[in-house]
């Protein structure tokens, strides 16, 4: 039932994994068999049907492993009746979901099937410890129980706007809006490229997002190798250390390509010839990395 409703929703990406797909978020650990796994509104989602008593350690383990993999997790019960005895496992689920319990009674199933828009009933305790409920669309359920951090939402929106497009072919008001949001949320200051021209932080954020996601954004190329080799443009030369750091952790095989090694060698020489200072983690470049890519292990670029 959950699988059918989820894949029928128009915001669900086509061709979701089969329900029995083995999901391995950690290379060195056993994987998981999620009840329902799909992509909705650009986010990876897992729904776990909580039909029986479940141990708190299991709840915590699943939440931790899915979140580490960037997957939003929803626990959904068949029916929740707060007027009856509420099991401790149900309260554990609520604690895991920011005080929320979801269920799927027949009337909600019927409404979802009627128009193809998946809904869930959401239960929350008010200030007087009284359970109150409402019926919410799937997107609101996901955001309320597993809110996406700003940096994840920002990158997902940029990929949707910039994938397959050259940066300068994207409407100017779009790139300006993203750049302004980035500067406002992170506190980045204005900067200049190696030739003293004004520089937009979205230019370097763009290539780092492409490297992390594996989706070419803001370039007319078909692969990331070509994107990296284009960093000899004056506005990205000073970011070579950041780009190499991102590659070393997310796409290390690209660093083995001779043309890429030559690109970084030329960039380093150009910086030296200009007598410029490459951006490092001690300045705004580090602030950008910490704000947009908190999982990146910062090392001093060389």
N, C-alpha and C positions, 0 to 999 in steps of 0.2 A: 504493500500500500504506500509506504513512505517513498519508495523508489519511483513508483509510477507517478505520484504527485510531483515529486521533485523534477523529474526529467520532462514533465509536461509543461512546466512553467516557462513562459517565453524568455525569461532572463537567464535560463539555464543553457549553457553551451551545448551544442549538439555532440553526439557520440560520447556520452560519459562512460567511464569504466564499468564493466560488468559488476554486479553486486558482490561477486565472489573474488574480485581482484585483490591480490595480496599487496599491501602497502607497506613499504619499508622505509620509514623516515630516517633511520640511523643505519649506516653501513655495517656497523659491528654488533647490531642487536637484532633479535627476532622482530619480524614485522607484525602488522596488525591486519585483521580482516574487518574493515569498517562495514557497517550495515548498508549505508548509502554513501557514495562518494561522487561528487560532481562539481562543476564550476558554475557559479551563479554571480552575475554582475561582475565578472572578472576575478572573483575570489574563489579559491579552492575550499570546498565545504565538505565536511563529513557529518552525517547524522547517525547517531547511535540510538537504537530503540531500547529504552530502559524498561524492559518488561518484567524483570525479576529483581530480587535483592542483589545489590552489587556492593562490593567492598570499597571502602574509601580509598585504599591504596590503588585499586584498579582505576578509579575515577581520576585520581591525581596523575597516575602514570600515563593514561591516555591523553589527558589535557596537555601535559608537559611535552609529550612526543609529537602530538599534532601541532602544537604552537611552535615548536622548534622547527618544524617543516613548513611553517607559514600557512597552516591549514586551520580554518575556523571550525570549531566543534560545537554541535548542538546535541543535547540529550533530550529525547522526546519520549514521554510515557503514553500508553494507550489511553488512559483516562486517569485524571487526578481528582480526588474527592476530599477536599479539606475538612468536610464535616465528619468524616470517618477518621479512624486512627491513621496518622501520617507516619509512615515508617522512617526510621533514622536514615536509611539509604536515600529516600526521597529528599530529605533535608540536606544530605551530603551533596546530592546533585544540585540542589538550589544554591548551596554555598559555592559550588564550582562555577555556577552560571550567574554570578553577581546577584544572587537572591531570586533567581527566576526558575520557574518550572514550566516546561511546555508539555501539552498533551494534545491528542488528536481525536476528539470525540466524533461520533458519526455525523453530527450536524455540520461540523467544520469540514469533514471529508466531502460531504454532499455539496457544500458551497464551493469548495475548491474544484471539484469535478465539473461543476456547472459551467464555469468560465475559464478553467485551465490555469487559474492563478492560485498557487499554493498558499495556504494559510495555516497558522497554528494558534491554539489558544495559549495565552501567556498568563501565568499566575505570579503575583508578587505580594509580599506582605506590606501592609501600610504601617504607619507610625504606631498604630495600636495593635499590631500583630494580627490583623485581620487579613485573610487571603482575598485579594481582589483579582478579577480576571478581565481580559479583553482579547479580542481576536485580531491578530496582526498578520500582514503579508510576510512572506518568507524573508524579504530583504530587511524588514524592520526587526524580525526575530533574530536574524544573524547579527545585526549591528548592536542590538540591545544586550545579547548574551555573550557575544564575542567581538567587541568593538575593535575595528581596525585602527592601529596607531596612525598618526598623521603621515609618517614617512612612507608607510605601505600604501596608503590611499593616494598620496601624492604621486608616487612612482607608477602605480597602476593607471591613474588618470593620464599621466604623461605618455605611457606606452600606447594607450588608446588613441591619443592625439597625434603621436609622432611616428608610430610604426609604419615603415614603408615610405616615409616622406623625407625629402631633404629639409634640413632645419629652416632654410630660408624660403621654402615654399609653403611652410605652415603660416597661416594668417598671423600677421604681426601682433594683433591684439591677443592672440592665444599665447604666443611665446612671451609677450610682455606680462600677461597675467600670471603665468607660471613663474617667471623670474621674480616678479614683485612678491608673490606668495613665498617663494623660497627665501628671499632676503628678509622679509618681515618675520617669518617663523623662526629663522635661524640666527638672525642678527648679523649676517654677513655685511661687510662694508664694500663700498665700490672699489674696484681694482682695475688694473690695466694689463694689457698683454706685453709681450717682450719688446714691441715697438712703441709702447706708450699709448696705444689706442685703448679706448674704453672697452671693457670686457663684460659680457653677461655671464653670470655664474651658471645659468642654465646650459651654456655651451659645454662646460665640463660635467655638470650633472647629467646631461644627456648621454654622453659617452660612457659614464660610469654606470648609469641605469642599463644601457645596452649590454655592457659586459656582464653585469650581475644577472640580468634576465635571460640573456642569450637572444634577445629580440633586437634586431637592428632598428634603432630609432634615430631620426634626424639625419639620416644619410641615405643616399641613393644606391648604396652597395647591397650586395646579396649576402655578404658574410662579415663577421667581426674582424677578420684579418685585414680586410681592406679598410675598415673603419679605423683600426689602430694605426695602419700605415699612413692614414690621412692626417695624423696628429702633427705632422711637420708644419702645418699652417701656424702662422705666428701666434694666433690667439690660444693655442693649446700647448705650445712648447713648454711653458713653465709648469704645466700640469703633468708632465711626463712621469714624475715620480708617483703621483697619485694613480695614474693609469696603470703603470707597471705593478704597483701594489695590488690593485684590484685584479689584474690578470693573474698575479701569482697565487691568489686565493680562490678565484672563481674559474679562471680559464688558463691554467698553467701551460697547457700544451701549445697555446698560441705563442707563448714566449720562446718556444723551441724553434719557431719558424725563422729562417735566416733573414727574410725581408723585415720582419718585426724587430729582430735584434739590431739590424742596420738602422732602422728608423729611430730607435732609442739612442743609438750611438750618435747619429747625426744631431738629434735634439740636444743631447748633452753637450756636444761640441758647439752648437749654436748658442746655447746659454753661456758657455764659457767665453766665446768670441764677443758676445754682447756685454760681458761683464755683469750679467743679470743674476738675480737670486731666484732659484727655482722655488716653487711653493712647497712648504713643508707642513707637518702636522702641528707645529707650534703656532701657526697663523690661521688665517681664515680658511685655508684649504683643509686643515684638520677639523675645523668647526663644521665645514660642509660634510666631511666624512662621518663625523660622529653623529650629526643630525639626520642624515639621509641613510646611512649604512651602519647602524649601531653594532651590527654583528661582525663587521670587518675588524680584523685584528690590526691595529695601527702599528706600523713600524716606520722608522725614519727612512724616507726614500733616499736612495743613493744614486 
